[in-house]
Amino acid sequence: MKLRALLGNLGLAFGVLIIVSPAILFFIWMASLSVKMEIDNASYPPVLIPTQFAWSNYAAVFNSNRFTTYFFNSLIVTGSATLLALLIGVPAGYGIARMQAHKSTIVVLIARITPGLSYLIPLFLLFQWVGLLGTLWPQIIIHLVVTVPIAIWIMIGYFETTPMELEEAAMIDGATRWQVFRHVALPIAKPGIAVAFILAIIFSWNNFVFGIVLASRGTRTLPVAVYNMISFDQLSWGPLAAAALIVTLPVLLLTVFAQRQIVAGLTDGAVKGG
């Protein structure tokens, strides 16, 4: 039995390695490009570890293309869109779960899987008409199209698997529905809220299309900064890879450090429901 369990674990580990190895290799190669001179990036056979590290690639990123401004724009847009998504999504998920409004769940799912480009043109015309185009507000509002369905969908699944006994006991004692939600349901739903928070940050932070279409030169976000590293005259792989690595690193670190919370939030409700 121990040998079978060992072989099973080894097989699982090998399967996981096969699945994630392309992503790991791409990330390693991007990190290698970011610290190499252009002559090393164009050399054949490829050089993985350079003899001389070109840290100037990172300096070039921060010194050009308003990278610092775009970083703070991303913080404002992602932070605002995530907080608003939780303020809307958590109560909405609770209400849909308790009312068993399955048709509303389907609407949320459709909103989640619909491409963001479907909303872009009408919202672009709307923001242009009200005079908000080029500010941070259009990006915050349109990012809600991405973050709110994520928050609602996760919270619906979590609230549907949490026990009703505590809420029923509180209502018998005279608590209102709002008091039950605030003092009973919310504390139980903290793992689910953490998952919704993390996933909303990831999807909002990485969004590219909204930032390049709805923003002006001074209100674009970090993914656009990577695009700005590409010029028609010359493609510098070092600064481009450094910019991509800087944009990816915050989300990557958040995912690595919060992986336990993500797993707990996605599975804890099912355990409680069982």
N, C-alpha and C positions, 0 to 999 in steps of 0.2 A: 504493500500500500504506500509506503514511504517512497519507494522508487517511482511508482506511478504518479504520485503527487509531485515529485521532483521533476519528472519528465514533463508533466503538465505545465508546471511553472516555467520551465525552460522553453517550452513551445510557445507559451503566452508571451514571454519576454522577447523571443525571436520574432514573433508576429508583430508586436508593437514596434520593435526596432526597424523592421522592414517598412512599416507604414510611416513612421516619423523620420526615417533617415533622409528622404529627399529634402524635407523642410530644414533639417539640421545642416545638411550639406550646403544648401542655398544660403543659410544664415552665416555659416563659416566662411563661405566664399565672399559674401558681401562684406563681412568684417575684414577679410584679407584685402579686398579691393580698396577699402577705406584707409588703409595704412601703407599703401604702396605708391611709388612714383608712377607716373604715366608710362614710362618706358617699361617698367615691370608689369604693368597691367596689360600691355600690348605684346609682351614677349611670348615666344613659343619655343619649347613647351611651357605651359603656365607655371608661374611661381606662386606657391601658397604662402610661404613665410619669407618675407623680403630680408635682404641683408641690412637695409637701412629703412627705418620706419618713417613715413611721411606724415607726421602729426599735423603738418600745415594744412592738410585736407580739411580737418575739423575747424581750424582757424578760419579757413576760407569760407566755410559754411556760415559761421557766426558773423563774419565781417561783410557778407554780401546778401543781397536779396531780402533785406528786412527780416531775417530769420527770427530774431528775438521778438519782433512785433508779432509775427505769425504765431510764435509759441504762446504768447499771452492771449492772442485772439482765440487760439485753440482751447486754452484753459477756460476762458470766459464762455465760449460757445458750448463746449462739452459739459462744463460744470452746470451751466444754466439749464441746458436741455435735459441733463440727467436728473437734477433736482425737480424740475417741473414734471418730468415723466413719473417720478416716484409720487409726487403730490397728486397726480391724476390717476396713475396706474394702480396704486395700492388700494385706495377706496373703490375704484371701479372693479378691480379684480375681486375684492371682497363681496361687493354687491352682486356681481354676476354669479359668483360661486354660490352664495346663499339663496339667491332667487332661482338658481338652476336655469338661467337664461342661456340655453344652448345655442340659440340662433345668434345671440350677441357674440358668443364665443367664435362662431363661424365668421362673423363680420370682422372680428379682431384678427383672426387667422388670415383672412383675405387681405386685410390692410398690412399685415406683416410680410406676406409673400409678394405683394405687388411691388414692382420695381419703382424706386424713388423717382426715376425719370418721368414716370406717369404723372407725378404731381408737379414736376419742375416748371413746365411751360405755363400752366394756369396761375401758379403761385408767383412766377416771375412777372407776369402781366399785372397781377394784383399788387405786388409790392412796388412795381413801377408806377402804378396809378396812385397809390397812397403816399408816394415819395419816400419810401424806406429803402429803396434799392441802393446798395453800396454801403449800408450800415451793418452792424452785427445782428440786428433784430431779425431780418429775414432768415439768416442762418440758424439762429436759435429756434425760431418757429418751425422751419422746415425740418430741422433735426428731430423735432417731436414726432414727425411722421415715422421716424425710425425707432426712437426710444420708447414712446408711449405703448405701441403694440407689444414690444418686448416685455415691458414691465407688467402690462395687463395679463398677457398670456402666462407668464411665469407665476404671477400671484393667483390667477384662477386655479391653476393646477395645484398650487400649494394649499390654498384655503379649502379646496374640495377634499383634501386628505387630512385636514386637521380635525380633531375630535370636537363634537358639538356639545358635549356634556357640560363643559365649563361655561359656555355661552348661555346655555339653557338655565343653568343654576343662577347665573348673574341676572338674567331676565326675570326669573322667579322672585329674586330678592328685590326687584323693582328698578333695575338698571334699564336705561333706554338703549335703543339700538346703537346710537352714537357712543354711549359710554361702554357698551360691550365691545364695540370695535376698537375703541381707544385703549381700554384698560385690560382687555382679555385677548382679543384677536391679534393686535399689533405685537405685544411681547412674544407670543408664540410664533409669529411669522417673521421674526428677525432674520433667520437663515435665508428664507426666500427673498426678503428685501435686499439682503446682501448680494445674492446672485443677480437680481434684477439691476441693482446698482452697478455691479461690475460689468455685466454684459452691455448695459446701456452706454457706459463709458467707452468700452471697446468699439462698438459699432459707430458711435458718434465721433470718436477721435480719428478713426480711419477713413471717414467719409471724404471723398475727393471732389465729386461732381458739384455738390452744392457750393463748396467754397470757391470754385473757379468761375461759376456762372453768376451767383448772386452777390458776390463780394466785389469791392473795389480794390485798388492796389494796396491800400492800407488796412483793409479788413479781411484779408484772406487768411486761411488757416495753414497749419503745418504741412499737410499733404501737398498743398499747392507749392510750398517752398521747394519740395523735391522736384516738382515739375519745372520750376523756374531755373533749376540747375542745368537744364537741357537747353542748349543754344543751337542756332542754325550753323554757326561758324565752326564750333568745336565741341565735341562731347568728352568732358573730363570725367572719367569713370571714378577717380578717387574722391573728389568732392561730392559727386552724385551718390556714391555708396555711403559716404559719411553722413550725408543728409538723410538718406533712407534709414540708416541705422539709428540715428538720433530720434527720428519720428517713431520708429518701431519700438525702441527701448522702453519708454514708459509703460506702454500697454503690455509688453512682454514681461517686465518686472512685476506689474500688477497681477498678471495671470499666474506667474510662478509663485508669488507669495500668497495669493488668495486661492490657490487651487483646492485646498482643504475646505474652505468656506463654500466654494462652488460645488464641490462634490456633496458636501453636507446639505447644502440648500436644495440640491436637486433630488436627493435621496431621502432626506429626513422626513418629508411629508408622506412618502410612500410607506416608510416604516411605521409612522404613527397611524396611518390609515389601516395598516394591516393589523 
